[in-house]
Amino acid sequence: MIVVTGATGALNGATVEHLLGRVSPHRIGVSVRDPAKAQHFADRGVRVRRGSYEDPAALLDSFEGADQVLLVSSNDFAADQDTLHRTAIAIAVRAGARRILYTSHQNADPSSPFAAAPHHAAAEAALTDSGVAWTSLRNGFYAHSLDWLLGPWQETGVIAAPADGPVSWTDRADAAEAAAVILAANETCDETRNKTGTKTSDQTSDQTSDKAGDQTSDKAGGETGNEAGDDTGDQAGDEAFEGPLTLTASAAVTFDDIAWIASDVTGREVRRIVIGDEEWVAAQIERGTPEGVARVLLGFFQAARRGDFAESDPALAKLLGREPRTVRDLIQDRVAG
Ligand SMILES: NC(=O)c1ccc[n+]([C@@H]2O[C@H](COP(=O)([O-])OP(=O)(O)OC[C@H]3O[C@@H](n4cnc5c(N)ncnc54)[C@H](OP(=O)(O)O)[C@@H]3O)[C@@H](O)[C@H]2O)c1
């Protein structure tokens, strides 16, 4: 069984939608803080259980029978994210998961000025220590973040922001689909193993051998095969996706590039103006943004200038079997309204 946390959120909710097209619903479970918000999944045969990183007992119950667990990264900067992630990983191990997947971020570098990066690095360190096979889905920066980072350029014709750097802006829906492709491919491997009794590389690895044995025997007795057809996870091929996997759009662009794209799409000049960091923070505060939030956002620009988000990786296109969406696609959508 695949258990997905954060399924009431945008990213992992979309992953569950994609999974439903690839895996039989009774092989999918969601672990959510508010089951009422996941009724639409329960109605389609998905197992819905309450689970929260703050409640280990409920989390363990929601992970019952999971071969794979997809852990959402906490979105709460006021919380002790490192402890929450460590708890979730430990509970997934205790539940007997053979593989843990985690929604990380491109270039999860502990020294990055981007506020989320050290927490993702800490989660990946905890995964390394877990003794279970893991995949860290290092998603690129969500492209829709440009809606606020670019400012009101459609009204002003100006993109006024601090100095930046190339970023491989990534569509969240594409990242969600890729996660489903990987989960479904692993699930198909499990099915094959159950039917044939052959060992996979996971089963023979030092990391997973004991738990894998227990899990597969339980599953073979209790659940039926994949009714979603044979096309599951084709794009994932035989790759196991061990450790960090960077999932980004196919190219990185700067705000200069985006001004050019916006000019091209709208047919009127959109100018890029670089403003100083502190001047920009002051302008955000004046507009009502709390200073702490403005400084977190400034961290994005500082990290982009270091090239933290400059890498683009072909893995996402390969998993999707098509080109990921681009910034031009986003700008066209926004201009179309
Ligand atoms: N790559 C990027 O550019 C980027 C940008 C922003 C965020 N992110 C990260 O990507 C993650 C997913 O993005 P998203 O757009 O799907 O965010 P989202 O819509 O805010 O969803 C976050 C999900 O995490 C769940 N959650 C939060 N804290 C939890 C906890 N302590 N225990 C269990 N579940 C918890 C939430 O549950 P509820 O529904 O109950 O609230 C929600 O379902 C975010 O959480 C964040 O870490 C990445």
The ligand as an SDF file (V2000), in Angstrom:
LIG
                    3D

 48 52  0  0  0  0  0  0  0  0999 V2000
    9.0960   23.9450   -4.0950 N   0  0  0  0  0  0  0  0  0  0  0  0
    8.5920   25.1020   -3.6690 C   0  0  0  0  0  0  0  0  0  0  0  0
    8.7870   26.1660   -4.2650 O   0  0  0  0  0  0  0  0  0  0  0  0
    7.7550   25.1440   -2.4350 C   0  0  0  0  0  0  0  0  0  0  0  0
    7.0460   26.3170   -2.1390 C   0  0  0  0  0  0  0  0  0  0  0  0
    6.2500   26.3400   -1.0030 C   0  0  0  0  0  0  0  0  0  0  0  0
    6.1710   25.2180   -0.1930 C   0  0  0  0  0  0  0  0  0  0  0  0
    6.8750   24.0910   -0.5180 N   0  0  0  0  0  0  0  0  0  0  0  0
    6.8420   22.8680    0.3440 C   0  0  0  0  0  0  0  0  0  0  0  0
    6.0720   21.8910   -0.3440 O   0  0  0  0  0  0  0  0  0  0  0  0
    5.0800   21.3570    0.5630 C   0  0  0  0  0  0  0  0  0  0  0  0
    3.8360   20.9820   -0.2030 C   0  0  0  0  0  0  0  0  0  0  0  0
    3.3810   22.1170   -0.8990 O   0  0  0  0  0  0  0  0  0  0  0  0
    1.8470   22.4310   -1.0580 P   0  0  0  0  0  0  0  0  0  0  0  0
    1.7700   23.5020   -2.0790 O   0  0  0  0  0  0  0  0  0  0  0  0
    1.0710   21.1860   -1.2250 O   0  0  0  0  0  0  0  0  0  0  0  0
    1.4920   23.0570    0.3920 O   0  0  0  0  0  0  0  0  0  0  0  0
    0.0450   23.0770    1.0720 P   0  0  0  0  0  0  0  0  0  0  0  0
   -1.0310   23.1470    0.0610 O   0  0  0  0  0  0  0  0  0  0  0  0
    0.1410   24.1610    2.0890 O   0  0  0  0  0  0  0  0  0  0  0  0
   -0.0690   21.6590    1.7830 O   0  0  0  0  0  0  0  0  0  0  0  0
    0.7030   21.3110    2.8900 C   0  0  0  0  0  0  0  0  0  0  0  0
    0.1200   20.0330    3.4660 C   0  0  0  0  0  0  0  0  0  0  0  0
    0.9400   19.6170    4.5610 O   0  0  0  0  0  0  0  0  0  0  0  0
    0.0690   19.2460    5.6100 C   0  0  0  0  0  0  0  0  0  0  0  0
    0.7800   19.4240    6.8800 N   0  0  0  0  0  0  0  0  0  0  0  0
    1.3540   20.5500    7.3290 C   0  0  0  0  0  0  0  0  0  0  0  0
    1.8680   20.3580    8.5500 N   0  0  0  0  0  0  0  0  0  0  0  0
    1.5970   19.0760    8.8760 C   0  0  0  0  0  0  0  0  0  0  0  0
    1.8370   18.2880   10.0290 C   0  0  0  0  0  0  0  0  0  0  0  0
    2.4760   18.7990   11.1020 N   0  0  0  0  0  0  0  0  0  0  0  0
    1.4170   17.0000   10.0510 N   0  0  0  0  0  0  0  0  0  0  0  0
    0.7900   16.4820    8.9630 C   0  0  0  0  0  0  0  0  0  0  0  0
    0.5100   17.1920    7.8450 N   0  0  0  0  0  0  0  0  0  0  0  0
    0.9090   18.4810    7.8190 C   0  0  0  0  0  0  0  0  0  0  0  0
   -1.1130   20.1840    5.4920 C   0  0  0  0  0  0  0  0  0  0  0  0
   -2.2360   19.6620    6.1770 O   0  0  0  0  0  0  0  0  0  0  0  0
   -3.5980   20.5100    6.3360 P   0  0  0  0  0  0  0  0  0  0  0  0
   -4.3240   20.3740    5.0070 O   0  0  0  0  0  0  0  0  0  0  0  0
   -4.2970   19.8480    7.4580 O   0  0  0  0  0  0  0  0  0  0  0  0
   -3.2060   21.9300    6.6300 O   0  0  0  0  0  0  0  0  0  0  0  0
   -1.3110   20.1900    3.9850 C   0  0  0  0  0  0  0  0  0  0  0  0
   -2.0780   19.0840    3.5800 O   0  0  0  0  0  0  0  0  0  0  0  0
    4.8590   22.4800    1.5860 C   0  0  0  0  0  0  0  0  0  0  0  0
    4.3850   21.9210    2.7750 O   0  0  0  0  0  0  0  0  0  0  0  0
    6.2320   23.0960    1.6950 C   0  0  0  0  0  0  0  0  0  0  0  0
    7.0200   22.4000    2.6500 O   0  0  0  0  0  0  0  0  0  0  0  0
    7.6560   24.0310   -1.6250 C   0  0  0  0  0  0  0  0  0  0  0  0
  1  2  1  0
  2  3  2  0
  2  4  1  0
  4  5  1  0
  4 48  2  0
  5  6  2  0
  6  7  1  0
  7  8  2  0
  8  9  1  0
  8 48  1  0
  9 10  1  0
  9 46  1  0
 10 11  1  0
 11 12  1  0
 11 44  1  0
 12 13  1  0
 13 14  1  0
 14 15  2  0
 14 16  1  0
 14 17  1  0
 17 18  1  0
 18 19  2  0
 18 20  1  0
 18 21  1  0
 21 22  1  0
 22 23  1  0
 23 24  1  0
 23 42  1  0
 24 25  1  0
 25 26  1  0
 25 36  1  0
 26 27  1  0
 26 35  1  0
 27 28  2  0
 28 29  1  0
 29 30  1  0
 29 35  2  0
 30 31  1  0
 30 32  2  0
 32 33  1  0
 33 34  2  0
 34 35  1  0
 36 37  1  0
 36 42  1  0
 37 38  1  0
 38 39  2  0
 38 40  1  0
 38 41  1  0
 42 43  1  0
 44 45  1  0
 44 46  1  0
 46 47  1  0
M  CHG  2   8   1  16  -1
M  END
$$$$
